[in-house]
């Protein structure tokens, strides 16, 4: 898709499928397709193939292409497919180009592996990936990539295909400043998690990326609907009863943001599968806590 076309389709929830692995840590593309088919029974705005929740950094280029192809085939043109990329300049370009040839509609660039780049070098990295395809392009600001308004404005001027910005910092004050500086040149996406929906929607954002979408699509979409409608009471109830306890559990150990979602999927009969190191397997005691959370989530499954 061209940037303007993608921008017109993104309002709502962007789903982030996990990438299931078998017990030997090989890719389980059949399970991936089953999970995605279940997700697509719900009205998502788009899905991301091999994003952060999809453990993109654990995939080989061949596996990445398999995931993108499977996503494009399962979606069948119903909603946009956004393909994740990253690693370094050369691999980022290659993954983007392969995804475009496989039928993806847009590219989402994660930070490069090198965590000490200056702003000029970082801009060149993103520009190179953006120039690699004619597709709509999204930048994901997360971890150590946390630029200010002026840099985002310069990057938008530098990359004609740049269509949107996915925030993963949850710094509402700073994001508001960036949005004020750059305006409607970019489409603004809340990307730090379902627990940040109240803050994002308070500053006018109407699209967010949801990891909860893999296990409770109805809840993910309801969060968007009540937040967009300004129903503060219902939003607060959903956050307090379901979202905040889960995110507190996920924060207990590094890597659990993915591990917890996969284990939840398995507990409700979906195909979560294993995680690849360095993400950690769940400790037995933690799994018991998660089972209690899942039991309390029955009304939203």
C-alpha positions as CSV (number, residue, x, y, z in Angstrom):
1,X,0.0,0.0,0.0
2,X,1.0,3.6,-0.6
3,X,1.3,5.7,2.6
4,X,-1.9,7.6,2.2
5,X,-3.8,4.3,1.6
6,X,-2.5,2.7,4.7
7,X,-3.2,5.8,6.8
8,X,-6.9,5.5,5.9
9,X,-7.2,2.0,7.1
10,X,-5.5,2.0,10.5
11,X,-8.1,3.3,12.9
12,X,-8.7,0.7,15.6
13,X,-6.6,-2.2,16.9
14,X,-3.5,-3.6,15.2
15,X,-3.0,-7.3,16.1
16,X,0.4,-8.7,16.9
17,X,0.4,-12.5,16.4
18,X,3.0,-14.5,18.3
19,X,5.3,-16.8,16.3
20,X,4.8,-20.3,17.7
21,X,7.8,-22.6,18.0
22,X,7.7,-26.4,18.6
23,X,9.4,-28.0,21.6
24,X,12.6,-28.3,19.6
25,X,12.3,-24.5,18.9
26,X,11.7,-25.0,15.2
27,X,9.1,-22.8,13.5
28,X,5.5,-24.1,13.7
29,X,3.9,-22.4,10.7
30,X,0.8,-24.5,10.8
31,X,0.1,-23.4,14.4
32,X,0.7,-19.8,13.3
33,X,-1.9,-20.1,10.6
34,X,-4.5,-21.5,13.1
35,X,-3.8,-18.7,15.6
36,X,-4.1,-16.1,12.9
37,X,-7.3,-17.5,11.5
38,X,-8.8,-17.2,15.0
39,X,-7.7,-13.6,15.3
40,X,-9.1,-12.7,11.9
41,X,-12.6,-13.6,13.1
42,X,-12.5,-10.2,14.8
43,X,-12.4,-6.7,13.2
44,X,-8.8,-5.7,13.5
45,X,-7.4,-2.7,11.6
46,X,-4.3,-4.6,10.6
47,X,-1.9,-7.3,11.7
48,X,1.9,-7.3,12.0
49,X,3.8,-10.3,10.8
50,X,7.0,-10.9,12.8
51,X,6.8,-7.9,15.1
52,X,8.2,-7.6,18.6
53,X,5.5,-9.9,20.0
54,X,6.3,-12.2,17.1
55,X,9.9,-12.5,18.2
56,X,11.3,-11.1,15.0
57,X,14.8,-11.0,16.3
58,X,14.8,-14.8,16.9
59,X,13.9,-15.6,13.3
60,X,16.2,-16.4,10.4
61,X,15.5,-14.5,7.1
62,X,13.9,-17.7,5.7
63,X,11.6,-18.1,8.7
64,X,10.7,-14.4,8.5
65,X,9.7,-14.8,4.9
66,X,7.6,-17.9,5.8
67,X,5.8,-16.0,8.5
68,X,5.1,-13.1,6.1
69,X,3.9,-15.4,3.3
70,X,1.6,-17.3,5.7
71,X,0.2,-14.0,7.0
72,X,-0.5,-12.6,3.6
73,X,-2.2,-15.9,2.5
74,X,-4.4,-16.1,5.7
75,X,-5.4,-12.5,5.6
76,X,-6.3,-12.6,1.9
77,X,-6.5,-8.9,1.4
78,X,-9.1,-8.3,4.1
79,X,-6.9,-6.0,6.2
80,X,-3.3,-4.6,5.8
81,X,-0.4,-6.9,6.6
82,X,2.6,-5.0,8.1
83,X,5.9,-6.8,8.1
84,X,8.5,-6.2,10.8
85,X,12.1,-5.7,10.0
86,X,15.3,-4.6,11.8
87,X,18.7,-6.0,12.8
88,X,21.0,-3.9,10.7
89,X,20.9,-1.9,7.4
90,X,21.6,-4.7,5.0
91,X,19.3,-7.3,6.7
92,X,16.6,-4.7,7.3
93,X,16.6,-3.8,3.6
94,X,16.5,-7.5,2.5
95,X,13.7,-8.4,4.9
96,X,11.7,-5.4,3.8
97,X,12.2,-6.2,0.1
98,X,11.3,-9.9,0.5
99,X,8.2,-9.0,2.5
100,X,7.1,-6.6,-0.3
101,X,7.5,-9.3,-2.9
102,X,5.6,-11.7,-0.7
103,X,2.6,-9.3,-0.7
104,X,3.0,-7.3,2.6
105,X,1.2,-3.9,2.5
106,X,3.6,-2.0,4.8
107,X,6.9,-2.2,6.6
108,X,7.6,-1.6,10.3
109,X,11.2,-0.9,11.2
110,X,12.4,-1.8,14.7
111,X,15.6,-0.3,16.1
112,X,19.0,-1.6,14.8
113,X,21.1,-3.9,17.0
114,X,23.6,-1.2,17.8
115,X,22.4,0.8,20.8
116,X,24.8,3.7,20.7
117,X,24.2,5.3,17.3
118,X,24.0,9.0,17.0
119,X,20.9,10.7,15.5
120,X,22.5,11.1,12.1
121,X,23.5,7.5,11.7
122,X,20.1,6.3,13.1
123,X,18.3,8.5,10.5
124,X,20.4,6.9,7.7
125,X,19.5,3.4,9.0
126,X,15.7,4.2,8.9
127,X,16.0,6.0,5.6
128,X,17.7,3.1,3.9
129,X,15.0,0.7,4.9
130,X,12.3,3.2,3.9
131,X,13.9,3.6,0.4
132,X,14.1,-0.2,-0.1
133,X,10.4,-0.6,-1.1
134,X,7.6,1.7,-2.3
135,X,5.4,0.4,0.5
136,X,4.0,2.5,3.4
137,X,6.6,2.7,6.1
138,X,6.3,2.8,9.9
139,X,9.1,3.5,12.4
140,X,8.9,1.9,15.9
141,X,10.4,4.1,18.6
142,X,11.3,1.7,21.4
143,X,14.0,0.8,23.8
144,X,17.0,3.1,23.1
145,X,15.5,4.8,20.1
146,X,13.7,7.7,21.8
147,X,14.1,10.8,19.7
148,X,12.7,14.3,20.2
149,X,10.2,16.3,18.0
150,X,12.8,17.9,15.8
151,X,14.5,14.7,14.8
152,X,11.1,13.0,14.0
153,X,10.2,16.0,11.9
154,X,13.5,15.8,10.0
155,X,13.1,12.0,9.4
156,X,9.6,12.5,8.1
157,X,11.0,15.0,5.6
158,X,13.8,12.6,4.6
159,X,11.6,9.6,3.9
160,X,8.7,10.1,1.5
161,X,7.1,6.7,2.3
162,X,7.1,7.3,6.0
163,X,3.4,7.0,6.9
164,X,3.3,6.6,10.6
165,X,5.0,6.5,14.0
166,X,4.6,3.7,16.5
167,X,5.5,4.8,20.0
168,X,6.9,2.3,22.3
169,X,8.1,4.6,25.1
170,X,4.7,5.4,26.8
171,X,6.1,8.9,27.5
172,X,2.8,10.7,26.9
173,X,4.3,14.2,27.5
174,X,7.0,13.7,24.9
175,X,4.7,11.9,22.4
176,X,2.3,14.8,22.6
177,X,5.2,17.2,21.8
178,X,6.2,15.1,18.8
179,X,2.6,15.0,17.6
180,X,2.3,18.8,18.0
181,X,5.5,19.4,16.1
182,X,4.9,17.1,13.2
183,X,1.1,17.2,12.9
184,X,-0.8,15.2,10.4
185,X,2.3,14.4,8.3
186,X,2.4,11.1,10.2
187,X,-0.3,8.7,11.5
188,X,0.2,8.3,15.2
189,X,0.0,4.8,16.8
190,X,0.1,3.8,20.5
191,X,2.6,1.0,20.7
192,X,3.7,0.6,24.3
193,X,1.0,-1.8,25.3
194,X,-2.7,-2.2,26.1
195,X,-2.1,-0.7,29.5
196,X,-1.2,2.6,27.9
197,X,-4.5,3.0,26.1
198,X,-6.0,5.5,28.5
199,X,-3.0,7.8,28.1
200,X,-2.7,7.5,24.3
201,X,-6.4,8.0,23.7
202,X,-6.4,11.1,26.0
203,X,-4.1,12.8,23.6
204,X,-6.1,12.0,20.5
205,X,-4.6,8.7,19.3
206,X,-7.2,6.3,17.9
207,X,-5.0,3.3,16.9
208,X,-3.0,1.0,19.2
209,X,-1.0,-2.2,18.9
210,X,-2.2,-4.9,21.2
211,X,-0.5,-8.0,22.5
212,X,-3.7,-8.9,24.3
213,X,-5.2,-9.4,20.9
214,X,-3.5,-12.8,20.5
215,X,-5.5,-14.3,23.4
216,X,-8.5,-12.0,24.0
217,X,-9.4,-10.2,20.8
218,X,-12.7,-9.0,22.1
219,X,-11.1,-7.3,25.1
220,X,-8.5,-5.6,22.9
221,X,-11.2,-4.2,20.6
222,X,-13.4,-3.2,23.5
223,X,-10.5,-1.2,24.9
224,X,-10.3,0.8,21.7
225,X,-14.1,1.3,21.5
226,X,-14.7,2.5,25.0
227,X,-11.5,4.7,25.0
228,X,-12.5,6.3,21.6
229,X,-16.0,6.9,22.9
230,X,-14.8,8.6,26.0
231,X,-16.4,6.0,28.3
232,X,-13.9,6.6,31.2
233,X,-15.8,4.4,33.7
234,X,-15.9,1.3,31.5
235,X,-12.3,1.8,30.4
236,X,-11.2,2.1,34.0
237,X,-13.0,-1.1,35.0
238,X,-11.5,-3.0,32.1
239,X,-8.0,-1.7,32.9
240,X,-8.3,-2.5,36.7
241,X,-9.9,-5.9,36.3
242,X,-7.9,-7.3,33.4
243,X,-5.2,-5.3,31.9
244,X,-3.2,-3.9,34.8
245,X,-2.9,-7.2,36.7
246,X,-1.6,-8.9,33.5
247,X,0.9,-6.2,32.8
248,X,2.1,-6.2,36.4
249,X,2.7,-10.0,36.0
250,X,4.5,-9.5,32.7
251,X,6.8,-6.9,34.3
252,X,8.0,-9.4,37.0
253,X,10.7,-10.8,34.8
254,X,12.4,-9.6,31.6
255,X,11.0,-11.4,28.6
256,X,7.7,-12.3,30.1
257,X,5.9,-9.8,27.9
258,X,6.1,-12.5,25.2
259,X,6.3,-15.6,27.4
260,X,3.2,-14.7,29.3
261,X,1.1,-14.2,26.2
262,X,2.2,-17.5,24.7
263,X,1.4,-19.4,28.0
264,X,-2.0,-17.7,28.1
265,X,-2.7,-18.8,24.6
266,X,-1.8,-22.4,25.5
267,X,-4.0,-22.3,28.6
268,X,-7.1,-21.3,26.6
269,X,-6.5,-23.8,23.8
270,X,-4.6,-21.8,21.3
271,X,-1.1,-22.5,20.0
272,X,1.3,-20.5,22.1
273,X,4.3,-22.7,21.7
274,X,7.8,-22.2,23.2
275,X,9.8,-19.0,23.2
276,X,13.3,-18.9,21.8
277,X,16.2,-17.8,24.1
278,X,17.1,-15.3,25.3
279,X,13.4,-15.0,26.2
280,X,12.9,-17.2,29.3
281,X,10.5,-20.1,29.7
282,X,8.0,-19.6,32.5
283,X,8.8,-20.8,36.0
284,X,6.3,-23.3,37.4
285,X,5.3,-20.9,40.3
286,X,4.7,-18.1,37.9
287,X,2.6,-20.3,35.7
288,X,0.2,-20.9,38.6
289,X,-0.2,-17.2,39.1
290,X,-0.9,-16.9,35.4
291,X,-3.6,-19.6,35.6
292,X,-5.3,-17.5,38.2
293,X,-5.3,-14.5,35.9
294,X,-6.7,-16.6,33.1
295,X,-9.5,-17.8,35.3
296,X,-10.5,-14.2,36.1
297,X,-10.4,-13.4,32.4
298,X,-13.2,-15.8,31.4
299,X,-15.8,-13.0,30.8
300,X,-13.6,-11.4,28.1
301,X,-12.5,-14.5,26.2
